[in-house]
Amino acid sequence: MSIEITVKQNFDFAKISRRLLQLAGATLGVIGDSYVNQTVERIKRKELFKSRTGNLIQSIMAVPESETRVVIYGAGKNNFLQYGRFLEFGTKGPYVIRAKKRKHLLIPTSDGYRRKESVVHPGIRARHYFFGDYEQKMKTAMEAGKLYFRSKLPEVLND
């Protein structure tokens, strides 16, 4: 992509520079939002796993940081949504789940519930919901950013 600017008389370089930096930051925000939206749509289409509570989708966001966005996933109170990391990268193998606030875990069975102090989970395979298909999602996000930048550039240069 190339940009050609014709400098006119009474050109305020400082003002245009600030506006271009703001536009560049907003464009990065569009790119981040596009990546997040694609990731959320992929989860909603149940391509990799079935989202039962929707908490994982709520934990994926593009957070504003000065003039740009920082895309994060698995964010939540007290690291509650660490399972986002486990879904992305998997676990190293089986692990033990213990009751935290009560004496027992209630394990659903075909004839009701069974109480246990702990269970051995077989582990989680990596599902790559966030970084999976990275190249395609970034290509789409960059196209959205280019479209936004091109649509807003005349406003910046004409003011």
N, C-alpha and C positions, 0 to 999 in steps of 0.2 A: 504494500500500500504506500502510495506517495501522496504528499500534501504540498500544494503550491500556494504560496501566499504572496500577493502583490501588495507592496507597501505604498500607501497613499500619503499625501501630505497631512500633517498633524497626526501622525501615527503615534499612539500612546503604547509604547512597547511594554512598559511595566504592567499596565492594565490587561493587555492581551496575554501576557505571560501568565499572570495569575489566573485568568479565565481558562487558558489552555491547561494549566495544572489541575484546576478544578474539574475540567472535562475529562482529563486523563484519569483522575481518581474516581469519578462517577462511572467511567467506562470499566474500570477494574471492578467496581461494585456490580455492574451488570454481568460481567463475566463470572464473578463469584456466585451471584444469585442464580445464573443459568446452570452452573454446575450443581448447585444444591437442588434446584428444581428437577433436574434430570435424575439425580440420585433418588430423590423422594418418589418420583414417578416409577422408577424401576422397582422400588420396594413395593409400591402400591399395586403394580402389575403382578406381584408375587413371583417374579422371575427366579429369585434365589431362595426365598423362604417366606413363610406366612407370618406377617406381623400381627401378633395377637392383641397388643394393648395400644399400639400407636406411639408409645414412649420413644422408641428409637427414631421415628420420623421427626418427632418434636425436638430431638436432641441434635439434629443436623441443621446448621444455620450458617449464614454469612453475616458475621458480626461487623458493624461499622467500626473502623479504626482510622481516625483522622480523615483523610481524603479517599480511603480505599475500603476494602472488606477483607476480613480474614475468615476463611471457611474452616469451620470446626465440626467435629462429629463426636458423639458420645458425651456431650456436655450434660451435666445434671447436678442436682444438689447432692453433696457428699459422695460424689463419684458413683451414684446409684446406677448410672447407665454405663458402667464399665463393660457390660456385655456387648456394647457396640464394638469395642476393641476385640473381644473374643469372636464375634461374628466375622469381623474383617480378617483377622489373622489366625483364628482357631485357638485351641488350647494345646498344650504340649502332650496331653494324654488324659487319662482318667484323673478325676479329682474328687475330694470328699466335700459334701455339702452337710453342714451341721445346723441345727436349730440355733437361732441367735437370741430371740426374745422370749421363747417359750422352751419348755422341756423337750418337746417332740415336734417332729415334722409330720404333717398329715399327707400320706402318700395315697393318691386315688388308685383304687383297684376295681375290678369288675363287680365286686360285691360290697362296695362302700369305700371306707378309708382304713388304712393301716397306720399305726403310730410307730415312728422310728426316731432314734436320737440322731442318726446320720445315715446318709446313703452315698454310695460311690457312683458318681456320674461317669458315663463312658467317655466323655470328652466331646468337643465341638469341632467339626471340620471347618476350615477356612471357607468363607462364602464370598469374600471380596465385594461387598455391596457398595463400598465407598470408592475404592481405588480400582475396582474391576472395570474394564472397558474405559480406562482413563483417557487413552488417546482419542477415542471417538467423542467422549463427553467434552474434552477440552477443545476439540475441533469445533463442535457445535457451540460451545461457550464463547470461543474466540470470534466466530461468525456473528453471534449476537452482539458482542462488544464492538466489532467493526461497524455493524449496521447502526448501532447507537451513536458511535463517535461521528460517523459520516452525517447522520441526521442532525446532530447538535452543533457541528462545526460552523455552519453558516451563521448561527445565532451568535457564537463567540466572536467571529470575525467582523460581523456587521454592527456590533454595538460600539 
